[in-house]
Every structure is written in C-alpha cells, then in structure tokens.
Amino acid sequence: MDNVEAIGGKQARGQVSSSQRMGGAQNPRGSADCPACEAPLNSFAAQVPDPTLVATIDRLKAERDAVILAHYYVQPEVQAVADYVGDSFYLAKLAVELPQKTIVLAGVEFMGESAKLLNPDKTVLLPEPAADCPMAHMVDKKTIDDARVRYGDDLAVVCYVNSTAEMKTWSDVCVTSSNAEKICRELPQNHLLFIPDVNLGRFIAKQVPEKHVILNNGFCPRHQRITPNEIIALEEEYPEALVLAHPECTEEVLAEADYIGSTKGIIEFTQKSDAEDFIIVTMVGVLREMELRNAGSGKRFHFAHRVPVCENMTAVTLEKVADCLANEQVGVEVPLELQDPAKKTLELMLEYAAR
C-alpha cells in the first residue's frame, strides 16, 4: 500500500520478542488460568455462576451503589453477573452515562484508567488490579516526537484505546476497533501515526487510502499468535463456514476472513447472517454472547485448536469481583498531570463517534 509507512523503534515495555510471537502453546482450553475454558465449546452460555456468590455480589452492589461492566473477553461466569457486557468502545461510552457512584470494571488496567478519566468523581474498581494489556505499553515516546518533527501540524497521533493513560497524553485522539475507520477518515490531518497496534493500523490504512498512515510496531500477543495455517485447517474442516476475524490479527490471517470487525461487529454478524457455521478468529470469551444471541438457531462457532484466550482478562474471577466490593478496595487512580490531556483524547473520540 502506497499510503502506509512502517517505523521502527525499540521494543517497548510489555512487548514480547519476535521469538515469542509464534512460539509456545496458545493457552489451550483447560489450562489452570482459565477454568471456564474447561467447558466444551458452544456451552459457555449454559454455565451458571455460584448462586451464593451472585447473591453476595448483588448485596454488595446495592450497598456501594455499584454497577458491573464486563468486557467480552472475561470469563463467562463474570459476564453472567455483569450489568453490562460489551467491547471497549461500548464500555467507555456507557461509563459516562451511568448514575452509580462505583464502577466495577471487569477487564484490564487501561479500561479502568479510561473509566476513571471519563468519570473522575466516581470510584472505579478493578477486580484484578494486576491484569494488564501488553500492547498498551508498546510504543516509544521518541517515535511520536520524531513523527511530529517530520510532519508538523499535518500529523495526528491516533491512539488505540488499548493504551496506557500516559500514552494517551502523547496523542491527539483515541479510537477503538469499532470506530477507528470513521474517525481516521474524518480527521483533518493528512498524516496519521497509528499507535500502538500495527495490525489494526494496517487494516485501517486500507480503509482510508486517502490518508498517509504511519505504523508503529506494537501488537496483541494473543491475536498475533494465530496463524493462517490454523484458519486454513478449519476452513478445510468446515468448508461452508464463514471466517470472522478481529483486525488485531496479522494481515495474513485477515486475508482468510469473510468479515473483519470488532468483537461487537463479529457478534452482530453472526446474528444477521444466514450461515450455520462460523470460524471465529478472536478470543474465545465472545462465545457466550454469540450463544445467547443465536440461541435456538442451530448456528455453530469454531475456534482454532489452540483456543485463543487472553490470560489477563480471564484472571478476573467471580470471587475477585466480590472481593473488590467487599474489601473497600482502593479505586483506580490516574496521576494528576495525566488526567486532562488523556481525558481529552477519549472525549474527542466520543465526539467524533457521535457525529
């Protein structure tokens, strides 16, 4: 693509080495850090959370005026007790609309930071404070500084919401996989530095050929490990299946896809399509919502043999949701000097997305 430029830069904190990208097992179903994945695929929606824990969580929510927001990638039992389940954009937008004083964010650190930035007067709790997103750290400040020197005012730094609060302060606007194409197209600048995800950035560049898109070298380790051969093997096994892929996958994997979109987009596609079989190329956590929305349809969802699981998301358990409410856990805090500039990028994202 003539409108794409790749840049280098040293490996940022949280980034796995090139030798780690494709090696090792993909946290297969049944591993200790994802008990939910021991269940047979296509039965996530049937899992019933411990009723005693659910009752405890309901009581604590009422006592603390709390609401639970969960990402599609967390364990199905956590999704089951959440008041709202969605992708990053939905949860960010929802956080500013809810009246509760306490937000329990069943997800990873950058999601908690985003909720706090948009709701500075509310308490935001992370059930597993150590749950982090490696990609959220995969950019060098020098990369951004060099691009600004080179392109001046005609450069916009477009930051995927999967990023730290500090990284957001280096940027002009945030995006999610749901709204990145729309926002990138509408930005007035001709040059866009897309951080941190190289795969999403490359996909968006194809959608906006009128823009010069500069790619950073970050990536989601879990999506990056999915290989074309795994998808081809599934296509051979299920020749009538449609391939639905998340744009955090590599371009070689995306080349096999019939549809490329956000987690929300993938789930909605399965609802609208008349197909019966779908090869799902993202984290297995989306399975619960797909099963619920397609209940009774006979539709089947297939994942790679190395079932893709985000270990950080699945570290959030029902017990930890209860504990963070019961133990008066200290809420998420964003350093004062980061709050205003980071918040502006999120608010601008919501403004562009609402147009």
N, C-alpha and C positions, 0 to 999 in steps of 0.2 A: 504494500500500500504506500503510495507516494505521500500520503498525509501523515504518516507515522514515523516518529523518531524514537529510538531506544537509547536510554542513557545508562551509564554505569553507576559507579558509586560503591563504597564499601558496604559489606554486609551489616545490616542494622541489627540492633538487639532484638532477639526473638526470631530471627531468620535462620532457618535450617540451611545447612551447607548443601552444595549440589549433590554430594554423595548421599545425603539423607533424603533427597527429594523423592527418589523412586525406590529406595531400599526398605526392607523390613515389612512386617505384616501390617495390614490396614486395620488394626484393632478389630479383629473379626468378631462376629456375633458370639456372645457367651463369655467375653473377656471380663475380668473382675471389675473393671472400672465402668462397665455399662451393664448392670444386672438386667435392665429392661430388654436388652438385646438377646437374652437367653430365650425369649419367647419366639415362636415361629413367626416368620414374616407374614404379613396380612392378618395379624391378630393384635396389633397394637391398640386398636380402639376398644378391644374387649377387655383390656386389663383394668381391674378395679382397684383403686387405691385403698389402703388400710382405712376402714371407716373410723377407727378410733383417732388416727392421726388427722383425718379430714375434719372430724368434729372439733379437735383441738385447734386446728388452723382456723376454722370458721369462728370459734370463740375469740381467738387472739386478734383476728382481723377486726372484729367488732370493737374490741377493747382499745385497739390502737388506731382505729379509723383508717384501715389499710386496704389496699387493693393489690392484687397479684397480677403482674404482666409476665407472660412467658413467651420465649422465642420457640419457633417450630422445632429447633434442634435439641431442646432439652428432653429429658426422659418422658415417656407418655404419661406416667402417673403424675408428674408435675404439671404437665399440660392439663390433665384432667381436673386439677384443683384450682387452676388459674381462672381469674375472672375474664381475662382477655388473652388470646394467643394470636401471634402474628409475626410478620417479618420486621426487620429493623425500622423501616420507614413507618409502618403502621404503629409500632410501639412508641416511636419518637413523637409522632403526631398526636397519639392518644394521650400521652403523658401530660400534655398541656391542657387537655380538656376535662380531666377527671377532677372531682371535688375532694377526694380523700386527701388527708394530710400526710399519709405514709404510702410510699410506693415500694412494693417488693418486686424487684426486677430479677426474674429467673432467667439469667443469661450470663454474659461475661462482662468484664470490667468496663470496656468502652461504652456498653449500653447503660450501665449505671451512671457513668460520667455524663452521658448525653441527657439522661433523665434529670439529673441534678442541675445541669447547666440550664435546662429549659424550665426547671421548677426550683429555683434557689431557696424558696421559703418552705419547701417540703422536705421531709425525711425520705431518703432513698436507701433501701436496704438491698444488699446483695447476699443471697443465702450462702454462696461460696465466694468470699472475697478474693480468694487466690485464683479463681477461674479467669483466665486471660486469653487474649487472641494474639497469637504470634505475629500475624500480619499487621496488627495495629501498631507495631513498632518498626516496620520495615521501610524506613526512609531516613535519609541523611539530610540534616538542615542545609548542608553545603550544596546538595543537589538543587534545592529550591532557590538558594541565594544565587547560584550560578545562572539558573534559568531567568531569574528576574533581571539580572545584569544584562543578559543577552537579548531579552525580548522587551524589557521595559514595561510600559503601561499596556501594551498589547498582549500581555500574558495574564491568564487566570490560572491559579493553582486550584485544581478541583480535587477535593479530598473525599475519598470513600468514607462513609460514616464508620466503617471498621477501622478506627484510628484512635490514638490517644488524644486527650484534651490538648496536650502541648502541640501535637501535630496539626490539630485544627487551627491553632493560633497562627501557624505559618501559612495558612491557606486563605482563599477568598470565599469559597463556598463548599458546603458538604453535599454529597449525593448518596443515594442508595442504588442498589441494582434495579429497583423499581422505577426510579425517576432520573437516572443518570443521563439517558439519551435526551430526554426533554430539556433538562437543564443545560447540558453541554451545547445543544443546538441553539438555545436562546441567549446564551452568554454573549455579550458584545465583543469580547476579545477573539482574535483570530488564532492565537496560540494557547493551547491548553496543556498544562503539566498535570497529568493524572496520577495521583498517589493514593495509597501505596500499591494497589494491585495491578500487576502487569496484564493479567488475563482479562479482567473486566475492562481495563483501559483499552486494550487492543480490540475487544469486541465493540465497545462504544465508538472507537475511531472509525470502524467500518460503517456505523450508522450515520456518522456525521462527516462525510468526506470533504465537506467544505471547510473543515477546521484542521489545523495542524496540531496533532496530538503527540505529546512527548510522554513516553512511557517510563515509569520507574520500575525497579526490579523486584518488588515485593510480590507475595503470593500467599494463598491459603494452603498450608501444608497438606491438609486433608483432600481438598479438591485437586491439588497439584499431583497427588499420587495416583489418581485414577488414570488408567492408561487406555489408549484406543483399542488395544487388543482385548481388554476386558469387555468393552462395549460391543466389539465385533462378535465376540463369543456369544454374548446374549442375543444379538441380532440373528445369529445363526440358529440359536435355540428357540427363539420366538420371532420367526420371520414376519409376522403380521404386526408386531409391536411397534409403537411409536417411541422414539427416543426423545426424552425431555431432559434438558441439561441446564445447569446453572452456569452463568458466564464467568464464574471464578475458575472453571475448568480450563485446561490448556486448549489452544486453538485446534490441535489435532483431535482432541476429544469432541470439541464443538462441531467439527466437520462432520461428525456422525449423527448430529442431532436433527430432529424434525422440528423441534421448538427449543428456543433458548430464552430463558427468562428467570426472574427472581423466584424465590420459594413460593411467594403468593401467586405469581404467574403460572408456575408449574402446577400448583394445586388446582387453580381455577381451570387450567387447560384440561385436566383430567375430567372435570365436571362437564365441560362443554362438548368434549369430543365423543364421537360415536364409537371410537375404538374400544376394544375389550382388554388389550394388553398394552402396558406401558413400561418402558425401561427408564427408571428414574436415576438421573446422574447428579445426585447431591446427597446431603447427609440423610440418613435413614429416619431421623426424627420427624420428617414431613409425613411419614406413613400414616400416623394416627389421624391427622386432619384429612388426608385423602380418603382413608377408610370411612370416616364419619360422613364426608360429603358425598361419597359414592355408595353408601350403604344400600344393599339390595340390588345393585346394578349388575353384579357378576364381574365387574372390572377387576383386573389383576395387575399388581405392581411388582416389578422385578428389579433387584439391585445386584450389583457386581458380587462375585463370590467373596471378595474381601469387602464386606459390607462397610460403607463409609460412615464413620462415627466421629463426631467432634468430642474428644475426651474432656475438654474444658466445659462444654455445655452439659455433658452427661455427669459431670461432677456435682451438679446441682441436684440434690435429692429432696424427697418429701420431708425427711427428718430435718434437713438443713433449713427448709422453708419454715418449719415450725420453730426451730431453734432461734432463727434470726428475729422472729417476732416475740418469742418468749423471753429472751435474754437481754432485751433492750440493747441490741447490737448497735454499735456506733454506725451512723449512716455514712454514705459516700460523701467525701469532701473533695472539692477541686480547689487547688491553690488560687488565692485571690487574684494574682496577676494574670492568670489564665482565663478567668471566668468570662469577662466581657468579650475579648477577641474570639474565643472559642464559641461562645453563645451566638455571636453574630453570624458565623458560618452556618449554624443549624437553623437559625431564624430565616436566613436568606434562602436556604434550601426549602423550607416550608412555604415561603413566599412564592418562589418560582414554581413549586409543585402545584400551588393552588390556582395559578393563572389559567 
